[in-house]
Amino acid sequence: MGCKSARDEQARADHELREIKEEAAEAQSKLDAMQRRGDRPTEAEVDEVVDDLRQAQAEAREVGAEADEALTRARLEARSAVERSLHEKMKSMAELQREIREKLPKAEADRLVEELTERSAAVQEILPEIERARGINLEAIKRTAEQRLSDLDQALEQARQRV
């Protein structure tokens, strides 16, 4: 899914940013070496270093923007998938709650409905975490969301068996 591409994009951005920093350090090193030798850099040499630094900065901005865009897409895909699944489960839960209230004693019905509500709330709590996730931890947050959805599914199935 998109998460892998966000993680890959972030890794690529990190790699390119390291290379850009190395290029900038090399350019600065050239100037420093000239100054240590007492050489005055020519205008062309200074222009070359400045151009290299500007190009490196532009590349860094571009790579960063691409990584941010990929992460934004991955977050959106992950959130949408969780929300769709939760929405379907919430519809089932609403129908099941009516049956639970009609067929089970009040105390048992209340306990069962409370458990289902807690499970659905646990899924809802993960949505803001998806929004804050970085490429590196989005996959783990998605797995947590899938586990919570599975727990809700299991609780719904157990409730269906009781009514």
C-alpha positions in Angstrom: 0.0 0.0 0.0 1.1 3.7 0.1 2.9 3.3 3.4 5.7 1.4 1.9 6.2 4.0 -0.8 6.2 6.7 2.0 8.8 4.8 3.9 10.8 4.3 0.7 10.4 7.9 -0.3 11.6 9.0 3.2 14.7 6.7 3.0 15.5 8.1 -0.5 15.1 11.7 0.8 17.3 10.9 3.8 20.0 9.4 1.5 19.8 12.4 -1.0 20.0 14.9 1.9 23.1 13.2 3.2 24.7 13.4 -0.3 23.7 17.1 -0.6 25.2 17.9 2.8 28.4 16.1 1.7 28.5 18.2 -1.5 28.0 21.4 0.5 30.7 20.4 2.9 33.1 19.7 0.0 32.3 23.1 -1.5 33.0 24.8 1.8 36.1 22.7 2.3 37.4 24.0 -1.1 37.0 27.6 0.1 38.5 26.9 3.5 41.6 25.2 1.9 42.1 28.2 -0.4 41.9 30.6 2.6 44.4 28.4 4.6 46.8 28.6 1.8 46.3 32.3 1.6 44.9 32.1 -1.9 42.1 34.5 -2.6 39.4 32.5 -4.5 38.6 33.9 -7.9 35.1 35.3 -8.5 34.5 32.2 -10.8 35.5 29.8 -8.0 33.2 31.6 -5.5 30.4 31.6 -8.0 30.9 27.9 -8.6 30.7 27.1 -4.9 27.7 29.4 -4.4 26.0 27.8 -7.4 26.7 24.3 -6.0 25.3 25.3 -2.6 22.1 26.8 -4.2 21.6 23.7 -6.3 22.0 21.5 -3.3 19.5 23.5 -1.3 17.0 23.4 -4.2 17.5 19.6 -4.5 17.0 19.2 -0.7 13.7 21.2 -0.8 12.5 19.1 -3.8 13.3 15.8 -2.2 11.8 16.9 1.1 8.6 17.9 -0.7 8.3 14.6 -2.5 8.8 12.7 0.7 6.2 14.8 2.5 3.7 14.3 -0.4 4.2 10.5 -0.3 3.7 10.4 3.4 0.5 12.5 3.1 -0.9 10.1 0.5 0.0 7.1 2.7 -1.6 8.6 5.7 -4.7 9.4 3.8 -4.9 5.9 2.3 -4.4 4.3 5.7 -7.0 6.5 7.5 -9.5 6.0 4.7 -9.1 2.2 4.9 -9.5 2.2 8.7 -12.5 4.5 8.5 -14.3 2.5 5.8 -13.8 -0.7 7.8 -14.9 0.9 11.1 -18.0 2.4 9.4 -19.0 -1.1 8.2 -18.5 -2.6 11.6 -20.4 0.3 13.3 -23.4 -0.4 11.1 -23.3 -4.1 12.1 -22.8 -3.0 15.7 -25.9 -0.8 15.6 -28.1 -3.6 14.3 -26.6 -6.0 16.8 -27.2 -3.7 19.7 -30.9 -3.6 19.0 -31.0 -7.4 19.1 -28.9 -7.6 22.2 -31.2 -5.2 24.1 -34.3 -7.1 23.0 -33.0 -10.6 23.7 -30.7 -10.5 26.6 -31.2 -9.5 30.3 -30.4 -5.8 30.9 -27.2 -6.3 32.9 -25.8 -8.7 30.3 -26.9 -6.5 27.4 -25.3 -3.4 29.0 -22.0 -5.3 29.6 -22.0 -6.6 26.0 -22.8 -3.2 24.5 -20.2 -1.5 26.6 -17.5 -4.0 25.4 -18.5 -3.4 21.8 -18.4 0.4 22.4 -14.9 0.2 24.0 -13.6 -1.9 21.1 -14.9 0.6 18.5 -13.5 3.5 20.6 -10.1 1.8 20.5 -10.2 1.9 16.7 -11.3 5.5 16.6 -8.4 6.5 18.9 -5.9 5.3 16.4 -7.1 7.7 13.7 -5.3 10.8 15.1 -2.1 8.6 15.4 -2.3 7.9 11.7 -2.5 11.7 11.1 0.7 12.3 13.1 2.6 9.3 11.9 6.0 9.6 10.1 6.9 7.2 7.3 9.0 5.2 9.7 6.2 4.3 12.1 3.1 4.5 9.9 3.3 0.7 9.2 3.3 -0.1 12.9 0.3 2.2 13.5 -1.5 0.5 10.6 -0.9 -2.9 12.2 -2.2 -1.7 15.5 -5.4 -0.4 13.7 -5.8 -3.7 11.9 -5.5 -5.5 15.2 -8.1 -3.3 16.9 -10.4 -3.8 13.9 -9.9 -7.6 14.3 -10.6 -7.3 18.0 -13.9 -5.5 17.2 -14.8 -8.1 14.6 -14.2 -10.9 17.2 -16.3 -9.1 19.8 -19.1 -8.6 17.2 -19.0 -12.3 16.3 -19.1 -13.3 20.0 -22.1 -11.0 20.6 -23.9 -12.5 17.5 -23.4 -16.0 19.0 -25.0 -14.9 22.2 -28.2 -13.5 20.7 
